[in-house]
Amino acid sequence: MSPAPSPLPASPRRRLTVALVAAVLALGAAACGQEAPPPAPSAAGTPSARSAVPPGPSGPPAQPADPAAACVDQVLAGLDTRARAAQLIMAGVPADGLTAAGRAALAQGAGGVILTDAAGGEASAAQVTATVRAIQQAARTPVTVAVDQEGGRVQDLAGAGFARMPSAANQGRDVAGLRADARGWARPMADAGVTLDLAPVADVVDPDLGEANEPVGALGRGYGTDPERVGQAVTAFVGGMADGGVATTLKHFPGLGRVRENTDFAGAADDVTTVDDPALGSFRAGIAAGAPVVMMSSAVYARIDPDNRALFSRAVVTDLLRGRLGFTGVVTTDDVGAAAAVDDVSVGQRAVRFVAAGGDQVLTVKATDVGPMVEALVARSRTDPAFADRVTESARRILALKVDRRVVSCGPAPTGG
């Protein structure tokens, strides 16, 4: 194409007329109190943007990339397939000291640890702090440190320096004060280096079952039988823990309130819950409150996916939790190391089938499971590019949670002063 001809120069009279018109318009706008509208924000400047969009020849300057997303990209780029797969595994470590098995799991790149109550729940805050320090020093990449701290009969940290928490059944009697209580329970946990609580239980217990519901009702682990009230308690607990510096986990999706068997000891089935069930309202409330992790149930839900346990079901993990409920955070398993519900699945395939269904973090109390799980994830990734992409997607979510909780940082080290 030929270049367009240059415009002819304006005459002095025309230049003066244009200037006068511009001045009159400017005075009129000022007299009316009008201002030019501010420029619209660009998509590259939003928190979800991963990188700045280069400006065109005459466009606005590029906005800076989201520092958190940039940090995740930076860390992820430094991990090969095996290291990314290892980020998906959370292994058990006794709260009162780092064992040889725990060190081996961390040397293989495990992305998280769950502190177990080998000391009968009596490890002191000082002991837990020392254990967490040793864990982070041994880790190849800083790890998420999780604990089962629901209250009542499920409280792995109850030694000196940690508050005794009432059961969820008792917590739910004072929903108005629960947020402040949860904040107080979280602070010593955060001070000891714990970053994730595997609580609250968002399951709504079927009132017709009550204590015949072995995993929740019989142990006082739930907030009640009314989805709305359970959702209010879940919201308060999530908010209070966040106030105290600890992230939370909603469990056990899509709910264990309608089963009789405890999946720790046997298989369990729910033939009532549907994809639009009102009992899912408590999970919706917890997601809206900002809980960054959801734990999957190991039961079978016949009216959603009769052929697969929830943690191995795309219909439950991807279609229901991520699709219908819009959850974008980390999806974790319940323990798949010692749970009887998954005894018929090999250790490595427990990880592969969960990730294939759309899950992210595989939790096992057995530190020796890390090796077989990583090997299985890597083997599948080598022959299935789509699965390799799934591993990377999950590693990115796990790293994003670590950056958000300041477990991983890409900024300069703080200086004293």
N, C-alpha and C positions, 0 to 999 in steps of 0.2 A: 504494500500500500504506500502511496505517496503521502508525505507529510502535509498536514493542513496548512493553508496559507496563513501567515502572521496577520493579526488584526491591524488596521490602520491606526496611527496615533490619534488620540482625541484632540479636538481643538481646545485652546485655552478657555473659550466661553463654555464649552460642554463640560470641561473639568470643573469649573467653578460651580456650574449648575448642579452637578452630581454631589459636590461637596456640601452645598447648601442644603440639598434635600436630605442627605445623610445626617447633617447636624440637626435639622428640624425633627427628624424621626427620633433621634437619640434624646432630644430634650423632651419630646412627647412621652416617650417611655419612662423617663425619669420622673416626670410630673405625675404619671399614673402609678408610680411605685412598682413598675414591672422590672423584672430581671430576666436575663436570658436563662432558659432552663439548663440545669446541670447536665453533663453528658451521661447517657445511660451506662450502667455498669456492664462490662464485658463478661462473657461466660468464663474467660480465662482467669478472672479474678475471684471466682466463687470458690468456697472451700473444697468442692468436689473436683475442681480442675486439677489435672495431674501435671500440666506443663503450660507455659505461657504460649499464646498464639502469636506468631510473628506478625507485625503490622504490615499492611500494604505500603506501597510507595508514599501514599498521602494519608495513611490511617494513623490512629492514635498509637502511642508507644506501648510496647508489650507490658502486661501486668506480671508481677513476680509470681513464680510457681508457688503452690501450697507447700510450705516447709515440711509439714508432716508427710504428705504424699511423696515429696522429693526424698525424704529420709528413708521411707519404705522402699522406694525404687533403688536407692543407693545400696541398702543392705541386701535386698533381693538379688541385685546384680552380682554381688560377691558370693552367692551361693550356687553351687552346682546342683544337679538333679538329686543326688544323694542327700546333700545338706538341706535342700528344700523339703524333701520327704521327711527328714528327721525333725524338722520344725513342727510337723503335724502330730508328733507323739508327746504325750504328757505322762511321765513315769512316777511311780511311788518312791518316796524317800522318807525314812523315819524322821519325825520332827525333832528328835533329840540327838541327831548326829548323822552325818553323811557316811553311808556305807560304801564298801568296795563296788557293789552292784550299782549303786547310785552314781558313783564316779565313772563307771564304765558307760552307763547310759548317757551321761553328760558328754563324755569323750566322743560318743557317736553322734553328738549334735542334737540331742533331745531338746525340743522347743519349750518344754515346761515340766514342772514337777508338782506332784500333789504330796503335801506333808501328811504322813500317816501317823496314827496314834500308837506306835510301837511301845511307848512308855505309858500306855493306859490313859492317854490324854493329859498326863501330868507334867509334860515338858514345860518348863518355865519360859517366860518371855525372853530371859537372857539366853537360855539354851536355844530357843528357836531363832533368835537373832544371829547367834553364832553359826547355826546350821545353814541359814539362808546365806550368810556371808561366804561360807565355804562352798555352797552350791554355785553362787554367782562367779566365784573365782575359778571353779572347775569347768564352767560352761564355755562352750565354743562361741556361742552368742548368748547374751543375757536372756534368762528364762522367765516365763510367767511362774509365779509361786502361788499355788492354789491350796485351799484347805476346805474340808467339810465342816462348816461352822453354821449350822442351822439353829442350834439351841436344843435344850432338853437332852434326849438320848443320842443326838447326833451333834457332837461338839468335840472335835479333835484337839483343840487348844483350850485347855481348862486349867492349866497349871498356874503358878504364881505369876501375877502380872496380867492375867486375862480374866475378864468378867465372866461369871457363870450366867449363861443365857437361858431363859425359860424356853419351854417348847413352843413351837409355832402355835399350837392350840391355845396356849396361854398368852402369847404375844398378841394374837388376834382379838383378844378381849378388850384391848385398849388401842384401837387403831389410831386415835388422835395423838397418842404419845409415842407411837412406835417409831416414827422417824427420828426423834431425839434419842430414843433408846439405841437404835441401830447405829447412829453416829457414835455414841459412846462405846459400843461394842467394837466398832471398826477401828478406832484410833490405835489401841495397843496392837492390833493385828498389823496395821500399816507401819507402825513404828518398828515392828519386828521384821518387816520386809515382805509381808504377804501382800499380793496385789490382786488376788481373785478369790472370792468366796463362792463355793459351790452351793449356793442358796440364793433366793428362797425357793421353797416348794410351792409351786403355783397350782398343783393338782387340786381339783374340787372333788371332795369325797362324796360319793353317792350316799344320801341319807338312809337309803334302805339297806346299805351294807354296814355303815358305821365302822365298828372295830373289826368286822369280818373282812374289811379291806386291809390286808396284811402289810403292804408296804408303806401306807400313810396313816390311815385311820387308827389302826391298832397301836401305832407308835406315837400318836399325837404330833405328827410331823406337818399336818396341814392346817390351814387357817379357817377351814369350815366347809359347809356344804352349799353355800350360796355364792355363785360366781361373782356377783357384784361386790360383796363384802370381801371375798378372797382377793379380788383385784385391788381393792382399796388397801388391804394389808400388804400385798405384794408391792404396790406403788410406794408405800411408806418405807418399807424395808429397803428397797432399791435406792430410794432417795437418801435415806439416812446413811447407808453404807458408802454411797458416793461422797456424801458430805465428809465422812471420816477417812476417805482416801482409799477405799477398797471397791473394786468392780464386783458385779454380781452375776449370777447364773440362774436363769429360770429353768425349773425342772419339774416333771419329767415329760416333755412334750410327746404327744398331745394330751397327756394326762394319765396318771395311774390310779385315779380315784374310783374307777369302776371295775378294777380287777380284784380277784381274791388272792392270788399268789404273789409272793415277793420275788421279783426277777433275780435277786441275788441268789436265790436258792432253788428256783424252778422256772419253767416257762410260764408265761401268763398271756391271757387273751382278753380282749375287750370287744364285745359284739354290739355295743351301743353307740359309741362316739362316731360322729360324722364330720365331714369337712366344714359344715356350717353350724356346728354344735354350740349352744350357748355357754357350755363349760369351757370353751376356748377363750372366753372373755377375760379371764384372769391373765392368760399369757399375752393377750393383746394389751392389757393394761401395763404389764411389766415391760413390754417392748416400748410402749409409748413413754414410759417413765425413764427409759434410757439404759435398761439392762443390756450389756454388750455381748452376752453369751447366752445361748439356749442349749440345755442338755436334752438329748433324745432319750425316750423310753426304749426299753428292749422288749416290750410286749408286742403282740400282733393285734392290729385293729381291723377286724373283719369287714367293717363297712367302709373302710378307706383302701386297704390293701390286704386282702386275706392271705396272700402268698408270701409276705415278707414281714419280718420284725420291723418296727418303726425305724430303727437306726440304719437298716439296709434298704429302705423303701424310698424311691424317688418320689412316689406319690405323697409321702408324708414330709420328707425333708425339703425337696425342691418345689413341688407343686403347692403343698399346703403351707408350710412354714415360710418359705421364701416368696412364693407366689401370692397366695391369698392373704397372709398376714403381713407381707412386705418386710420380713426381717432380713437385714443386710449384714449382721454381725457374724461372730464366730459360732458355729454349730459344733457341739462336742458330744461325745458318747458319754453314757454312764460308764462305770468301770466295766471293761471287757476282759480284764485279766483273770479275775476270780469268779465272775458271775456265772451261775449255772445256766442261765438262759442262752448263752452262746457257746456252750460246751461242744456242740456238734459242728462248729466252724473252726478251722485251723487258725492259729494265732495270726499268721500273716494275712489270711483272707478276711479276718475281722476288720483289719485296716483297709484293705482294698475295697471290700464291698461297701463300707461306710463312705469312703471318699467318692466312689462311683455314684452313690446315691445323692451326693451333693454336700456331704459333711466335711468338716475341717479338722477337728482336733480329736485324736484317739486317746482316750484316757485308760491307762492300765496301772493298777497298783503294783504289778510285777515289773521291776526295772529290767529284768532279763528278757522281757518281751520286745524291747526296743529294737534289738538287732533283727529278729525275724520280721517284724513289721516294716522296718525300713527296707530290707531286702525285697520283700514282696511288693512294696510300692514302687521301688526302682525297676524291678523286673517288668511290671505291668507298664510302666512309663516308657520303657525301651521299645515295646512292641505296639504301643497305642498312643499316638501323638495327642489325641483328644484327652486321654487320661493324664498325660504329662501336663497338659494345660490346666486340668483340674487341680493337680498337685500344686502348681504354681499359684493358681487362684486362691487356694486355701492358705498357702504359705504367706501370701500377701495379706489376707485378712488377719492372720495370727500376728504378723509383724505390725500391722496397723494398730492392733490393740496394744501391743507392747509400746509403740511410740506414743499412743494416746495416754497410757499409764506411766510414761516416762521410765519404762524399763529399759528401752533402747533410745539412745539419743545420738543425733548426728552433729549437734552443735559443738562449739568449743567448750572445753572443760571449764566449769566455773572457777573463778579465782577468789581467794579469801580477801577480806578487807575489813 
